[in-house]
Amino acid sequence: MLDLLVKNATLSDGRTEMSIGVVGDRIVDLDQALDAPAITVIDAAGQLVSPPFVDAHFHMDATLSLGLPRINESGTLLEGIALWGELKPELTQQAVVDRALAYCDWAVAKGLLAIRSHVDICDERLLAVEALLEVKRRVKPYLDLQLVAFPQDGVLRWKDSKGRASAFDLLKRSLDLGVDVVGGIPHFERTMAEGAKSVELLCELAAHRGLRVDMHCDETDDPMSRHIETLAFETQRLGMQGRVNGSHLTSMHSMDNYYVSKLIPLMRESGVSAVANPLINITIQGRHDSYPKRRGMTRVPELLAAGVPVAFGHDCVMDPWYSLGSGDMLEVAHMGLHVAQMTGQKAMRECFKAVTETPASILGLDGYGIAKGCFADFVVLQARDPIEAIRTRATRLKVVRRGVVIAECSPNVSALHLTSRPASVNFLKP
Ligand SMILES: [Zn+2]
């Protein structure tokens, strides 16, 4: 007897009329038109059943703080960082926990069940670290939260006001407390040389502790910002292939093509992955340009073509850097597709992978996917394939975690009151 049977599902790889059998928290059977007794049956009615969305790049310590203490008027990265610096001394642990939990509620409703969040460690109280570790414990039954120790003001650049602790000490202390991944921000250090030194220092720390690395890297329009080269080189030197990610990499948009033709193969050989953050990159980059204005997103199709895994992250929702967003990774994929001009059929499917499978592998999630033996985690979408899901930012009809429905939503249908026209529309291809 199955605990749950999902019938008539279309999978993102194109298989149709599939049945998913669940016992406990695992998928035990996956076959066409499987008919076994089950306590609960969900008829997917030919719609897409996808593994959950995964966000490989987020800032949960700042989310939903929009307007505190004021709005970012210029909309620039640097005003955002300054604003966050104004807010930090006023943060309370309870307020950070409450906002993060509220965001996780949104995430669950959107079928987003795994998030890698950076947490700012440039604070001698480590208040945000304590808060997000608490959130991680509390959401564990329904959402995998992976935390990155992120020195927002530069691991070498930042000094605490009383001179008691260095950012590097605080970063190590936050790892001791249970933060999972080593972060960095080399382009924000004082010089290129200091940036390179920070990459080396942080990669050595991660190698020593057997941890993953995820750095904010080259989030600038400066084509000479080349810390990704150092990050890839260090990854190879320290034997950390498959465990290191470069986030943003926006300077690659502006780099010389010859240089990039050498850089991308180095990234490939080093097993470094990339995360672009399309909503943020398109609003924050190119701010010093007049016209034409650069898009500033990294070279997604070229990286993919070379075999470098690329995910799309949400980065920000209603915080000092970005006033919009709702935890909808299909909105992120939609923007990424447009900014990268990935409009071919295969390319659009790649954009769906960039918010599901690819970030799952970057996070190193266990038991992820629609396959026998995987966790029974999935989303029933009001769409027939990944492209339609992106086009309509499909409604999450059911969100299942470990075999249990944890969120659901009515289909998106508009009633029409017109003569000689249908009574309703649902925006799907007829
Ligand atoms: Zn970020």
Residues whose N, C-alpha, C, O or C-beta is under 5 A from the ligand:
A	BS01	ZN	D315
